[in-house]
């Protein structure tokens, strides 16, 4: 994560703060032998992540390589290239520009693609029967690939906009002079013959960009904004605001983390000041998920949210290449899977987080608007004191779009909330990190406890913006970290105005800001048992389904209280039909 005066560590996700006298230690450097070996490991992960979208091979979790590698037999193969391919498009896949012309449209040649890392070229090949789509950066079936003759993505030219000689003043000009209605520019669909209407669409260039916050036009419960994002909703005094702590967990829920959730973290004795059990939000991705466990979490009052069907890579695909249709396939598809096989009510599946926190620009939010998602929780804000409150996207974001090649929305999406991720300070302020498990791995258990406590106080003693703690469950496998977190939980239980709530509950509070001394009347935070239909009640023994995946080309075990599907559910076949 970038921070002023700091260097971003793209491999680990944390930021190193750089002082002038430490420049030699943390400044620009060449790759060491260890770093080059790490680059080869990254190539391995890229192979696993470089999978199909409309019919994609699965990945699990970038932070769980042992499980991802286990599925690697059906993925693209890679090796150091011995061909004549040159290094181009660092961190983007491309074809060999020197391939024989007479072989361009052959299956064997169109299945090959390359990646350049630090000047070294690596060669890949799609699985049998698939070809590489260089524009979408995925392997897909032959019928869906029409660019075997293209070596690499070509940057779109800059549109003329107002500089074009358009007769209609409501129109703007493409780079080639074609005039189109202004609303066609940066709407997620290519309309200019040269593609220039979608090529220059950041906050600075989008002619339809959202305006700055106008509090007179933005009123709760449907709209919330402030100039710098730090204002307390309802203009409450900070000391009257309940301090919300937002625990979230990303990726699969299965036997690997079920004991952590059911017997360690969320025990009967851990309760909020109103007597209700502490709650969390689970962003569930499909591969390896046990849907009986998901149903149990939902029955117990936790929030279930969407984290995609495939969790596919490469990471930049989500920000740059995913179409609006892809976003529907991935996010609405996963909502359908959770609804079908965990019986979570569709009206309660209202939040989402993008894999790798790679925000999907306007296309993502157009999908959210059409489907009815209430909030996104993928944007990491620059480090801020005081921290930022969540906001709606009626107006321009109150912070910059953080991250290399990040692609935040530019347009207005009224009523859609952003649960912004405030960064943590770690290592005595030397680092910042968006997710807890992206903080430096050399921290001791005592360091982690101090980090959690210090950052809690940054929120609690200032504007009491929700304090987010975002995890992948593998972080807790280090016993010192687990014990540090449990100690922190015990500390929080002693405070009379600290509540562990779901992201949806945080939005409900913001829509109706309620002082701590009136929370006994705040119904959204009460904990009456759900009135469940028979099929919504979790079963004691799930169906263990051994189902074939035509896309993954292997059998998968699938756990659900519902009937077994005929095939392994996947995008464009989320119900697992024949």
ROMAR-231213 format. One line per 5 residues: number of its first residue (from 0); their letters; for each residue x, y, z of C-alpha. Coordinates in pm, 1 decimal, m for minus. Example, Ala and Ser with C-alpha at 12.3 -4.5 7.8 and 13.67 -1.06 7.14 Angstrom:
0	AS	1230.0,m450.0,780.0; 1367.0,m106.0,714.0
end
This chain:
0	XXXXX	0.0,0.0,0.0; 133.0,341.8,m85.5; 184.3,603.2,173.3; 345.8,947.3,142.3; 718.7,919.0,196.7
5	XXXXX	692.8,540.0,182.3; 777.3,251.1,m47.5; 508.5,m2.2,m131.7; 596.9,m367.8,m95.6; 387.9,m524.6,m370.6
10	XXXXX	463.3,m881.7,m265.5; 349.3,m856.0,94.8; 95.1,m575.8,81.3; 242.2,m365.5,359.5; 411.8,m27.9,330.8
15	XXXXX	758.8,56.9,453.2; 791.2,413.3,577.1; 1120.7,560.8,461.2; 1322.3,818.6,648.1; 1598.2,1002.1,465.6
20	XXXXX	1873.3,850.5,679.5; 1736.0,500.5,612.1; 1723.7,537.9,234.6; 2002.6,284.3,175.9; 1814.7,26.9,377.1
25	XXXXX	1472.2,66.3,221.3; 1535.1,254.9,m102.3; 1546.3,135.4,m461.1; 1750.9,m179.5,m510.1; 1812.6,m457.9,m760.5
30	XXXXX	1678.0,m809.2,m712.3; 1887.5,m1031.1,m491.3; 1916.1,m1403.3,m553.2; 1645.3,m1463.7,m293.5; 1416.7,m1210.7,m458.0
35	XXXXX	1468.7,m1375.4,m794.9; 1374.4,m1709.5,m646.0; 1065.8,m1540.6,m503.9; 987.1,m1418.4,m854.6; 983.5,m1780.1,m971.6
40	XXXXX	741.8,m1864.3,m693.0; 524.4,m1573.6,m804.4; 530.7,m1717.6,m1156.2; 399.5,m2041.0,m1011.1; 113.6,m1857.8,m849.2
45	XXXXX	45.1,m1664.1,m1168.2; 4.4,m1996.8,m1344.5; m249.2,m2110.0,m1089.1; m427.3,m1775.8,m1099.9; m426.6,m1740.3,m1480.9
50	XXXXX	m745.3,m1929.6,m1544.3; m1062.1,m1904.3,m1746.3; m1336.8,m1658.1,m1671.3; m1649.2,m1784.2,m1847.8; m1529.2,m2141.7,m1791.2
55	XXXXX	m1250.7,m2092.3,m1542.1; m1020.5,m2326.6,m1357.3; m1037.4,m2258.5,m982.9; m794.3,m2099.1,m748.7; m840.2,m2078.8,m378.0
60	XXXXX	m646.3,m1819.2,m188.8; m324.8,m1636.5,m263.3; m239.8,m1673.7,104.2; m297.7,m2051.4,100.6; m49.4,m2185.6,m158.2
65	XXXXX	m63.0,m2545.1,m39.6; m427.2,m2578.6,m139.8; m390.1,m2382.8,m463.9; m88.8,m2589.3,m563.6; m283.9,m2904.8,m498.7
70	XXXXX	m516.3,m2814.9,m781.6; m235.7,m2714.3,m1011.1; m239.9,m3027.8,m1224.6; m521.4,m2892.5,m1437.5; m378.3,m2547.0,m1488.9
75	XXXXX	m154.5,m2392.6,m1750.0; 202.1,m2513.8,m1749.4; 503.0,m2280.6,m1736.4; 877.9,m2288.2,m1791.1; 1159.0,m2050.5,m1874.4
80	XXXXX	1113.6,m1967.1,m2236.3; 1360.8,m2108.2,m2484.6; 1177.7,m1949.9,m2777.4; 1249.5,m1621.6,m2949.3; 993.3,m1433.0,m2738.9
85	XXXXX	1118.8,m1094.1,m2627.0; 1047.5,m926.2,m2294.9; 750.1,m693.3,m2315.3; 454.2,m583.1,m2102.7; 599.8,m642.5,m1758.5
90	XXXXX	335.8,m805.0,m1530.3; 96.1,m860.9,m1823.6; 63.2,m1175.1,m2034.5; 137.6,m1149.5,m2409.0; 202.5,m1361.5,m2717.1
95	XXXXX	534.2,m1410.0,m2889.2; 545.0,m1128.9,m3148.0; 798.4,m1334.3,m3347.5; 574.4,m1641.4,m3390.3; 551.2,m1780.7,m3745.5
100	XXXXX	276.8,m1609.1,m3941.3; 140.5,m1937.2,m4082.3; 89.2,m2071.7,m3726.4; m86.0,m1769.7,m3571.6; m433.9,m1924.8,m3586.2
105	XXXXX	m331.8,m2279.9,m3496.6; m454.3,m2416.3,m3164.5; m104.1,m2497.2,m3043.9; 28.6,m2146.4,m3107.2; m280.6,m1961.9,m2983.3
110	XXXXX	m264.6,m2155.7,m2655.9; 84.1,m2017.7,m2577.3; 148.3,m1697.5,m2385.9; 435.4,m1532.5,m2203.8; 518.9,m1326.3,m1897.8
115	XXXXX	826.6,m1113.5,m1838.4; 957.2,m1072.3,m1481.5; 1269.5,m864.4,m1421.1; 1384.2,m915.4,m1778.3; 1334.6,m1292.9,m1774.7
120	XXXXX	1070.1,m1444.3,m2003.7; 850.4,m1734.2,m1893.0; 637.1,m1939.7,m2128.5; 288.6,m2072.3,m2050.5; 38.1,m2290.8,m2229.3
125	XXXXX	m335.3,m2322.8,m2170.0; m482.0,m2658.6,m2074.4; m583.3,m2895.7,m2353.2; m874.5,m2761.2,m2559.5; m833.6,m2398.4,m2447.9
130	XXXXX	m684.6,m2092.3,m2619.3; m541.7,m1774.6,m2469.4; m740.3,m1450.7,m2494.4; m479.8,m1174.6,m2476.2; m737.3,m897.9,m2425.4
135	XXXXX	m922.2,m1065.4,m2139.6; m596.5,m1222.8,m2007.4; m753.3,m1567.8,m1965.4; m763.1,m1915.6,m2117.7; m1104.3,m1991.8,m2265.5
140	XXXXX	m1277.1,m2220.2,m2512.4; m1195.1,m2171.5,m2880.2; m1537.6,m2031.9,m2966.5; m1478.7,m1742.0,m2723.3; m1131.0,m1638.0,m2845.9
145	XXXXX	m1101.2,m1420.9,m3156.4; m764.9,m1246.3,m3110.4; m501.2,m1511.3,m3183.0; m346.2,m1261.1,m3425.1; m289.6,m999.4,m3152.7
150	XXXXX	39.0,m1014.9,m2961.0; m41.8,m774.9,m2677.8; m301.6,m531.1,m2560.3; m273.9,m195.6,m2733.7; m330.0,109.8,m2512.7
155	XXXXX	m637.0,302.9,m2618.8; m569.1,647.1,m2767.6; m676.3,957.2,m2577.2; m1019.3,1085.7,m2683.8; m1057.0,1439.3,m2815.3
160	XXXXX	m1366.3,1507.0,m2600.0; m1450.1,1881.7,m2620.6; m1161.7,1938.0,m2865.3; m1350.5,1749.2,m3137.2; m1558.8,1940.2,m3391.0
165	XXXXX	m1895.7,1793.4,m3287.9; m2206.0,1963.4,m3425.1; m2411.3,1852.1,m3124.3; m2291.5,2020.5,m2805.1; m2416.9,1723.2,m2599.2
170	XXXXX	m2165.1,1499.2,m2774.2; m1791.6,1443.6,m2726.6; m1522.5,1327.3,m2966.1; m1337.3,996.9,m2986.9; m967.7,1001.6,m3073.0
175	XXXXX	m1054.4,952.6,m3442.4; m1305.7,1239.6,m3438.5; m1621.5,1027.1,m3414.5; m1883.2,1210.6,m3207.8; m2091.5,1024.3,m2951.4
180	XXXXX	m2323.1,1122.6,m2662.7; m2129.1,1227.4,m2354.2; m2282.0,952.6,m2140.9; m2120.3,687.6,m2365.0; m1774.9,783.3,m2237.1
185	XXXXX	m1643.7,573.4,m1945.9; m1965.5,375.7,m1910.8; m1794.1,34.7,m1923.2; m1883.6,m48.0,m2285.9; m1664.9,33.7,m2587.7
190	XXXXX	m1847.9,260.6,m2832.7; m1573.3,454.5,m3015.2; m1433.0,270.4,m3320.4; m1083.5,312.5,m3170.2; m1187.7,224.4,m2812.7
195	XXXXX	m1084.7,566.5,m2685.1; m1411.3,622.4,m2494.0; m1305.4,361.6,m2235.0; m929.0,405.8,m2231.7; m892.6,727.2,m2029.3
200	XXXXX	m1137.1,692.0,m1745.7; m974.8,773.7,m1414.4; m1117.6,1041.2,m1185.0; m924.7,1311.2,m1368.8; m1041.1,1216.1,m1720.7
205	XXXXX	m1395.3,1079.3,m1690.3; m1626.4,1348.5,m1838.5; m1910.8,1198.1,m1634.8; m1718.8,1180.5,m1306.3; m1902.7,1222.1,m976.3
210	XXXXX	m1886.1,1565.2,m818.4; m1744.7,1661.3,m479.1; m1948.7,1599.7,m165.7; m2242.2,1837.1,m121.8; m2387.3,1783.0,230.4
215	XXXXX	m2698.6,1980.8,136.5; m2787.0,1717.9,m122.6; m2663.8,1418.3,76.5; m2882.8,1329.8,372.8; m2914.8,1014.8,580.3
220	XXXXX	m3046.8,749.6,572.3; m2979.8,710.9,198.0; m2669.7,925.3,142.7; m2363.9,1004.2,351.8; m2051.3,1199.1,263.5
225	XXXXX	m1810.7,1449.9,411.7; m1531.6,1659.2,263.6; m1243.8,1449.3,399.5; m1435.7,1135.8,502.6; m1374.3,1175.8,876.6
230	XXXXX	m1701.4,1335.5,987.4; m1918.7,1139.1,1234.4; m2268.8,1056.4,1102.1; m2546.6,1257.6,1259.9; m2288.9,1504.9,1394.5
235	XXXXX	m2280.4,1307.7,1720.7; m2012.7,1381.0,1977.8; m1737.7,1118.1,1958.8; m1776.4,1008.1,2319.6; m2142.7,918.2,2257.9
240	XXXXX	m2067.0,699.4,1953.1; m2041.3,321.3,2002.8; m1703.8,199.1,1881.9; m1777.5,m61.5,1615.5; m1521.5,m333.0,1542.8
245	XXXXX	m1565.3,m504.8,1207.4; m1415.9,m854.7,1191.8; m1412.3,m1002.6,842.6; m1279.4,m1327.3,696.9; m1212.7,m1386.2,327.4
250	XXXXX	m1229.7,m1702.7,115.3; m1341.6,m2059.5,175.2; m1511.2,m2183.1,491.7; m1420.1,m2549.0,545.5; m1263.4,m2804.7,779.0
255	XXXXX	m936.1,m2611.3,769.1; m1082.5,m2315.5,963.7; m1410.5,m2442.8,1108.3; m1269.9,m2517.6,1454.6; m1123.8,m2165.1,1466.2
260	XXXXX	m1463.5,m2012.0,1395.5; m1686.5,m2247.4,1593.7; m1476.7,m2328.2,1901.4; m1211.0,m2057.5,1939.2; m1324.6,m1714.7,1823.5
265	XXXXX	m1702.9,m1713.5,1842.9; m1772.7,m1879.5,2176.1; m2082.1,m1828.8,2390.6; m1897.6,m1612.3,2643.8; m1791.6,m1349.8,2388.8
270	XXXXX	m2073.0,m1095.4,2392.9; m2135.0,m730.0,2317.9; m2241.9,m488.5,2594.4; m2608.7,m542.9,2500.3; m2574.5,m914.1,2575.3
275	XXXXX	m2575.4,m1027.0,2212.0; m2297.9,m1253.7,2076.8; m2019.0,m1084.5,1885.4; m2065.5,m1108.9,1510.6; m1848.6,m1112.4,1198.4
280	XXXXX	m1876.3,m1091.7,819.2; m1759.7,m1379.4,598.5; m1670.8,m1305.3,234.9; m1716.7,m1649.7,85.5; m1551.5,m1766.2,m235.0
285	XXXXX	m1666.0,m2091.3,m390.4; m1369.2,m2330.3,m432.2; m1334.0,m2571.4,m137.1; m1619.3,m2413.1,61.9; m1835.6,m2635.0,283.0
290	XXXXX	m2184.5,m2489.8,248.8; m2314.8,m2666.6,559.0; m2068.8,m2457.9,760.6; m2175.4,m2140.7,578.2; m2538.5,m2218.1,660.7
295	XXXXX	m2447.0,m2269.2,1028.6; m2266.5,m1933.6,1044.1; m2570.9,m1763.3,893.4; m2807.1,m1941.9,1133.2; m2592.0,m1813.1,1420.1
300	XXXXX	m2630.7,m1451.3,1311.4; m2308.8,m1383.6,1120.7; m2324.4,m1200.8,788.9; m2250.7,m1399.4,473.5; m2124.0,m1191.9,182.8
305	XXXXX	m1984.7,m1256.6,m165.4; m1618.7,m1297.5,m266.1; m1656.5,m1443.4,m621.5; m1702.6,m1788.8,m771.2; m1350.0,m1853.2,m900.6
310	XXXXX	m1122.7,m1612.9,m706.4; m926.7,m1628.3,m1029.8; m620.2,m1441.1,m1140.7; m412.5,m1266.7,m1252.7; m493.2,m994.7,m1002.7
315	XXXXX	m509.1,m717.8,m1263.6; m785.5,m904.4,m1447.6; m1037.6,m780.9,m1191.7; m935.9,m417.2,m1234.2; m861.8,m405.0,m1606.7
320	XXXXX	m1015.4,m692.9,m1800.4; m1334.0,m815.6,m1631.0; m1639.6,m714.3,m1830.7; m1976.6,m628.8,m1678.4; m2085.9,m980.0,m1778.3
325	XXXXX	m1782.8,m1124.5,m1596.6; m1879.1,m931.2,m1282.5; m2231.0,m1075.6,m1297.4; m2091.1,m1426.2,m1353.8; m1856.0,m1400.6,m1057.4
330	XXXXX	m2051.7,m1207.4,m794.7; m2417.9,m1270.3,m873.7; m2317.9,m1627.5,m956.7; m2168.0,m1673.2,m610.5; m2474.4,m1515.8,m449.3
335	XXXXX	m2684.0,m1776.5,m632.6; m2455.2,m2058.8,m516.5; m2472.0,m1945.2,m151.7; m2849.6,m1904.7,m173.3; m2897.6,m2245.9,m336.7
340	XXXXX	m2657.3,m2459.4,m134.7; m2640.8,m2276.7,202.6; m3001.6,m2150.0,200.2; m2889.9,m1796.4,288.7; m3172.1,m1562.3,192.0
345	XXXXX	m3096.7,m1364.4,m120.4; m3213.0,m1041.7,43.5; m2940.6,m1085.8,305.9; m2660.4,m1131.7,50.8; m2596.0,m762.8,7.1
350	XXXXX	m2220.2,m714.5,51.8; m1915.1,m807.8,m153.2; m1537.2,m789.0,m154.8; m1325.3,m827.7,m467.7; m1044.4,m1087.6,m471.3
355	XXXXX	m702.4,m933.8,m406.0; m883.2,m605.4,m326.4; m858.5,m524.4,m698.8; m1144.2,m277.1,m742.2; m1325.2,m319.5,m1075.2
360	XXXXX	m1388.7,41.9,m1176.0; m1735.9,143.2,m1299.6; m1810.1,m203.8,m1436.0; m1810.3,m353.1,m1085.9; m2042.6,m88.1,m951.1
365	XXXXX	m2278.6,m101.7,m1249.6; m2320.0,m471.7,m1169.8; m2377.7,m390.5,m802.3; m2641.3,m132.9,m891.0; m2823.4,m368.5,m1127.4
370	XXXXX	m2823.0,m664.5,m886.8; m2896.4,m465.6,m574.5; m2578.8,m507.7,m371.9; m2581.3,m260.9,m82.8; m2209.1,m222.8,m24.3
375	XXXXX	m1855.1,m297.5,m136.1; m1567.0,m352.5,104.9; m1262.9,m358.6,m124.8; m1111.8,m8.8,m122.7; m809.3,61.4,94.4
380	XXXXX	m775.3,427.2,189.7; m444.3,608.8,236.1; m337.3,614.6,598.5; m535.8,877.5,785.7; m552.3,1024.5,1135.3
385	XXXXX	m833.8,1040.8,1222.0; m952.1,738.7,1021.3; m1228.6,745.3,760.4; m1594.9,657.0,804.1; m1781.8,451.2,541.8
390	XXXXX	m1960.8,661.4,280.1; m2203.2,629.6,m8.1; m2090.6,668.5,m367.3; m2337.4,943.5,m453.1; m2037.8,1177.1,m475.2
395	XXXXX	m1665.0,1154.0,m540.6; m1464.3,940.4,m298.9; m1310.8,1147.1,m16.9; m969.8,982.6,m67.7; m734.8,890.0,m349.6
400	XXXXX	m749.7,554.0,m526.9; m473.4,368.4,m345.9; m259.2,97.6,m504.9; m58.1,32.8,m819.6; m288.7,3.9,m1123.7
405	XXXXX	m592.2,27.2,m896.0; m913.3,119.1,m1074.2; m1168.6,288.3,m847.4; m1513.2,399.9,m966.1; m1540.2,745.7,m1114.6
410	XXXXX	m1915.0,786.3,m1155.9; m2191.6,841.8,m902.4; m2368.3,532.0,m769.2; m2636.9,668.5,m537.9; m2708.5,463.7,m229.7
415	XXXXX	m2421.4,215.6,m270.8; m2199.3,215.3,37.7; m1823.3,174.7,51.4; m1699.1,16.1,375.7; m1358.9,175.0,330.2
420	XXXXX	m1061.7,m16.8,468.5; m852.8,200.0,700.9; m491.4,90.1,713.7; m324.2,m33.7,1029.5; 2.4,103.8,1160.8
425	XXXXX	248.5,m172.1,1247.4; 603.4,m206.3,1373.6; 603.5,110.7,1584.9; 462.6,306.6,1292.0; 723.0,184.9,1043.5
430	XXXXX	469.0,m1.1,828.7; 106.0,26.8,721.5; m113.7,m259.3,600.4; m470.0,m297.3,478.3; m541.4,m650.2,599.8
435	XXXXX	m400.3,m784.2,924.5; m236.6,m1079.7,749.5; m63.1,m845.2,503.0; 134.0,m686.5,787.6; 502.9,m783.6,810.4
440	XXXXX	538.6,m1155.4,894.4; 834.9,m1098.6,1126.9; 618.0,m938.9,1395.7; 608.2,m1125.8,1726.0; 290.7,m1205.1,1915.1
445	XXXXX	360.8,m915.1,2147.7; 412.1,m688.2,1845.5; 72.3,m795.2,1710.4; m99.7,m727.9,2043.1; 54.6,m380.8,2059.4
450	XXXXX	m44.7,m318.3,1696.0; m408.1,m413.3,1758.5; m428.9,m207.2,2076.2; m258.4,98.3,1929.0; m479.1,104.3,1619.7
455	XXXXX	m793.0,50.9,1826.0; m702.3,360.7,2026.4; m649.5,557.4,1702.4; m1019.6,503.8,1637.9; m1159.7,499.5,1991.8
460	XXXXX	m984.5,816.8,2104.8; m1061.4,1018.9,1789.5; m1374.1,1005.9,1571.4; m1464.2,642.3,1646.1; m1484.1,542.2,1283.2
465	XXXXX	m1547.2,164.2,1258.8; m1227.9,m27.3,1337.4; m1182.0,m293.6,1071.5; m978.9,m609.1,1129.2; m963.5,m804.4,804.3
470	XXXXX	m825.0,m1158.2,790.8; m760.0,m1472.8,598.5; m795.3,m1755.9,847.6; m445.7,m1896.1,786.2; m304.5,m1599.8,983.4
475	XXXXX	m434.9,m1758.5,1302.5; m231.5,m2076.1,1251.1; 61.5,m1899.4,1412.6; m20.9,m1963.7,1778.5; 144.7,m1643.2,1901.5
480	XXXXX	m80.8,m1440.4,1670.3; m393.1,m1628.7,1778.9; m312.0,m1573.2,2146.4; m242.1,m1204.0,2085.0; m577.6,m1165.8,1913.9
485	XXXXX	m764.9,m1351.1,2190.0; m600.3,m1127.4,2449.0; m715.5,m825.7,2248.9; m1070.3,m967.0,2235.5; m1068.0,m1009.5,2613.3
490	XXXXX	m960.5,m646.3,2655.5; m1243.8,m524.6,2434.4; m1502.1,m716.5,2637.9; m1425.6,m490.9,2935.3; m1530.9,m171.8,2755.7
495	XXXXX	m1898.3,m69.9,2783.6; m1928.9,95.0,2441.8; m1738.3,m140.2,2208.7; m1943.6,m364.7,1977.3; m1833.8,m637.5,1735.0
500	XXXXX	m2086.1,m604.5,1451.7; m2123.6,m711.5,1090.3; m2065.5,m470.9,803.8; m2437.2,m465.7,734.4; m2506.3,m374.2,1098.4
505	XXXXX	m2253.1,m91.0,1072.6; m2444.4,50.9,773.3; m2772.8,16.7,962.3; m2625.7,221.3,1247.9; m2495.7,487.2,1008.6
510	XXXXX	m2838.4,519.8,849.3; m2978.2,591.6,1194.7; m2694.3,717.7,1421.5; m2782.2,616.5,1777.8; m2586.0,715.3,2091.7
515	XXXXX	m2444.3,436.0,2303.9; m2687.3,500.8,2588.1; m2983.9,440.4,2353.3; m2866.6,119.7,2186.5; m3109.5,m89.7,2390.1
520	XXXXX	m3373.9,59.0,2157.4; m3171.1,m0.7,1837.4; m3338.5,m307.0,1686.0; m3078.4,m390.5,1412.3; m2825.5,m477.9,1685.6
525	XXXXX	m3063.0,m698.6,1882.8; m3022.2,m1073.7,1865.2; m3361.7,m1237.2,1850.1; m3330.6,m1585.0,1694.8; m3395.9,m1597.2,1321.6
530	XXXXX	m3738.4,m1725.4,1223.0; m3617.5,m1996.6,987.9; m3804.6,m2206.3,737.7; m3734.5,m2582.2,768.0; m3497.7,m2583.0,468.8
535	XXXXX	m3307.3,m2284.9,613.1; m3216.9,m2467.0,934.8; m2872.3,m2620.8,913.4; m2858.0,m3000.3,908.9; m2650.6,m3213.6,1144.8
540	XXXXX	m2505.3,m3430.4,867.2; m2450.5,m3276.6,521.8; m2469.8,m3451.7,190.3; m2117.3,m3535.5,75.4; m2130.8,m3496.6,m299.3
545	XXXXX	m1859.1,m3624.9,m531.0; m1928.4,m3429.8,m847.4; m1745.3,m3388.1,m1174.8; m1634.3,m3050.4,m1305.2; m1618.7,m3033.1,m1682.1
550	XXXXX	m1428.3,m2705.7,m1656.7; m1175.7,m2808.4,m1391.5; m1147.6,m3155.1,m1548.9; m1154.7,m3329.3,m1213.2; m1388.3,m3455.5,m941.3
555	XXXXX	m1461.9,m3230.9,m643.8; m1617.0,m3307.0,m305.6; m1902.9,m3074.9,m224.3; m2074.9,m3041.5,115.9; m2429.5,m2911.6,146.4
560	XXXXX	m2752.9,m2971.6,337.6; m2933.9,m2947.4,3.3; m2953.4,m3211.1,m270.2; m2628.5,m3283.0,m449.1; m2588.4,m3104.1,m783.2
565	XXXXX	m2532.6,m3301.9,m1101.8; m2205.3,m3117.5,m1169.3; m1969.1,m2903.7,m966.0; m2125.9,m2553.5,m962.0; m1929.6,m2290.8,m1151.2
570	XXXXX	m1979.5,m1964.5,m1336.3; m2265.4,m1982.3,m1587.8; m2373.2,m2306.1,m1420.9; m2403.0,m2200.2,m1057.9; m2673.0,m2457.4,m982.5
575	XXX	m2458.7,m2746.0,m1110.3; m2705.3,m2861.4,m1376.6; m2623.5,m3123.6,m1638.2
end
